[in-house]
Amino acid sequence: MDLQLAGRVVIITGGASGIGRATAGYFQREGARLVLADLQPAALATAVAELRAAGGEVESEAVDVRDYGACERLVARTVDAFGRIDALVNSAGIGGVPMLFAETSPRDWQDLVAINLVGVMNCCRAVADRMIAQRSGRIINLASEAGKGNEKRIVVYGATKGGVISLTRGLAVELGRYGITVNAVCPGVTRTPMTSYITDEMEREWARMYPLGRLGQVDDIAPLIVFLASAHASWITGQAISVSGGFGRS
Ligand SMILES: NC(=O)c1ccc[n+]([C@@H]2O[C@H](COP(=O)([O-])OP(=O)(O)OC[C@H]3O[C@@H](n4cnc5c(N)ncnc54)[C@H](O)[C@@H]3O)[C@@H](O)[C@H]2O)c1
């Protein structure tokens, strides 16, 4: 199946690590042109060098998605470099420290909300005018299975991801008339630097909650993101799609 992504211009926030970095590789192999945005300049430089060595047309921008002005500069940089924006993948996010809600204070929530929810809003708003003018675009937001069900010790994280799902649905309704689709991908627990605290013993224990008997890998998640940006997903919008080994069904 030809995904018709050759030459398409894709911004990936959180593109220096984990799911965002893996997704960049899949897009690059489809011939898409990429702008990776991340807080970590060194990891960004490594990702860009690797993708270019593989033949990719890749630019990068150090961006803190909490800063709306930085998100606007990212959009301007992308248009300068490539003349258009076909897709935005919002993968920048943090997990926070697992804690019972009653043991947290507002200080513990600030970055979770500012990055995981407001950061996604910032990037969506920053690309919206351009995509509306083009009468086309794809927005793919990384939410989480925790945004659907939520769980102990990650209550605020889950709330930010529930917010991302709601944002996705609302934006899909507003932007559909311009040919823009907006979808959320909801991974179950996936092995990335964000989940590097998971020990082998925890992995064995947690895998029992997944009918498919294992935790996720980035290669389980990235292909769906790429498909949602492809020509074949033009009638899918406002969805929050789980990629989670059947988590929650026992
Ligand atoms: N790994 C999982 O188990 C899992 C499960 C469900 C959802 N998710 C979501 O998927 C997305 C990617 O997670 P991951 O596991 O690849 O994590 P990761 O830590 O490997 O990558 C996240 C990237 O986001 C960047 N980032 C963090 N704050 C930023 C900011 N303010 N501005 C710009 N960039 C910033 C980090 O530098 C990092 O490169 C996140 O939104 C996460 O919540 C992950």
The ligand as an SDF file (V2000), in Angstrom:
LIG
                    3D

 44 48  0  0  0  0  0  0  0  0999 V2000
    5.7550    5.4500   26.8890 N   0  0  0  0  0  0  0  0  0  0  0  0
    4.5270    5.1980   27.2950 C   0  0  0  0  0  0  0  0  0  0  0  0
    4.2510    4.2150   28.0290 O   0  0  0  0  0  0  0  0  0  0  0  0
    3.3860    6.0850   26.8660 C   0  0  0  0  0  0  0  0  0  0  0  0
    2.0740    5.6130   27.0390 C   0  0  0  0  0  0  0  0  0  0  0  0
    1.0140    6.4180   26.6540 C   0  0  0  0  0  0  0  0  0  0  0  0
    1.2610    7.6620   26.1200 C   0  0  0  0  0  0  0  0  0  0  0  0
    2.5300    8.1000   25.9610 N   0  0  0  0  0  0  0  0  0  0  0  0
    2.7230    9.4350   25.4220 C   0  0  0  0  0  0  0  0  0  0  0  0
    3.4840    9.3790   24.2310 O   0  0  0  0  0  0  0  0  0  0  0  0
    4.2420   10.5810   24.0900 C   0  0  0  0  0  0  0  0  0  0  0  0
    5.7150   10.2320   23.8640 C   0  0  0  0  0  0  0  0  0  0  0  0
    6.1820    9.5740   25.0290 O   0  0  0  0  0  0  0  0  0  0  0  0
    7.5250    8.7060   25.0270 P   0  0  0  0  0  0  0  0  0  0  0  0
    7.2450    7.4940   25.8010 O   0  0  0  0  0  0  0  0  0  0  0  0
    8.0540    8.6240   23.6560 O   0  0  0  0  0  0  0  0  0  0  0  0
    8.4350    9.6320   25.9480 O   0  0  0  0  0  0  0  0  0  0  0  0
    9.9550   10.1300   25.8030 P   0  0  0  0  0  0  0  0  0  0  0  0
   10.3100   10.7000   27.1320 O   0  0  0  0  0  0  0  0  0  0  0  0
   10.8020    9.0670   25.2190 O   0  0  0  0  0  0  0  0  0  0  0  0
    9.8300   11.3010   24.7190 O   0  0  0  0  0  0  0  0  0  0  0  0
    9.1640   12.4950   25.0130 C   0  0  0  0  0  0  0  0  0  0  0  0
    9.9340   13.6370   24.3610 C   0  0  0  0  0  0  0  0  0  0  0  0
    9.2130   14.8470   24.6640 O   0  0  0  0  0  0  0  0  0  0  0  0
   10.1770   15.8510   24.9220 C   0  0  0  0  0  0  0  0  0  0  0  0
    9.6010   16.9240   25.7410 N   0  0  0  0  0  0  0  0  0  0  0  0
    9.2530   16.8600   27.0370 C   0  0  0  0  0  0  0  0  0  0  0  0
    8.8200   18.0610   27.4540 N   0  0  0  0  0  0  0  0  0  0  0  0
    8.8800   18.8940   26.3860 C   0  0  0  0  0  0  0  0  0  0  0  0
    8.5850   20.2620   26.1880 C   0  0  0  0  0  0  0  0  0  0  0  0
    8.1500   21.0260   27.1830 N   0  0  0  0  0  0  0  0  0  0  0  0
    8.7710   20.7940   24.9510 N   0  0  0  0  0  0  0  0  0  0  0  0
    9.2470   20.0300   23.9280 C   0  0  0  0  0  0  0  0  0  0  0  0
    9.5670   18.7260   24.0680 N   0  0  0  0  0  0  0  0  0  0  0  0
    9.3900   18.1750   25.2750 C   0  0  0  0  0  0  0  0  0  0  0  0
   11.3020   15.1310   25.6570 C   0  0  0  0  0  0  0  0  0  0  0  0
   12.5080   15.8690   25.5910 O   0  0  0  0  0  0  0  0  0  0  0  0
   11.3650   13.8070   24.9100 C   0  0  0  0  0  0  0  0  0  0  0  0
   12.2880   13.8770   23.8390 O   0  0  0  0  0  0  0  0  0  0  0  0
    3.9980   11.3940   25.3570 C   0  0  0  0  0  0  0  0  0  0  0  0
    3.0020   12.3550   25.1110 O   0  0  0  0  0  0  0  0  0  0  0  0
    3.4970   10.3590   26.3430 C   0  0  0  0  0  0  0  0  0  0  0  0
    2.6970   10.9080   27.3550 O   0  0  0  0  0  0  0  0  0  0  0  0
    3.6100    7.3410   26.3170 C   0  0  0  0  0  0  0  0  0  0  0  0
  1  2  1  0
  2  3  2  0
  2  4  1  0
  4  5  1  0
  4 44  2  0
  5  6  2  0
  6  7  1  0
  7  8  2  0
  8  9  1  0
  8 44  1  0
  9 10  1  0
  9 42  1  0
 10 11  1  0
 11 12  1  0
 11 40  1  0
 12 13  1  0
 13 14  1  0
 14 15  2  0
 14 16  1  0
 14 17  1  0
 17 18  1  0
 18 19  2  0
 18 20  1  0
 18 21  1  0
 21 22  1  0
 22 23  1  0
 23 24  1  0
 23 38  1  0
 24 25  1  0
 25 26  1  0
 25 36  1  0
 26 27  1  0
 26 35  1  0
 27 28  2  0
 28 29  1  0
 29 30  1  0
 29 35  2  0
 30 31  1  0
 30 32  2  0
 32 33  1  0
 33 34  2  0
 34 35  1  0
 36 37  1  0
 36 38  1  0
 38 39  1  0
 40 41  1  0
 40 42  1  0
 42 43  1  0
M  CHG  2   8   1  16  -1
M  END
$$$$
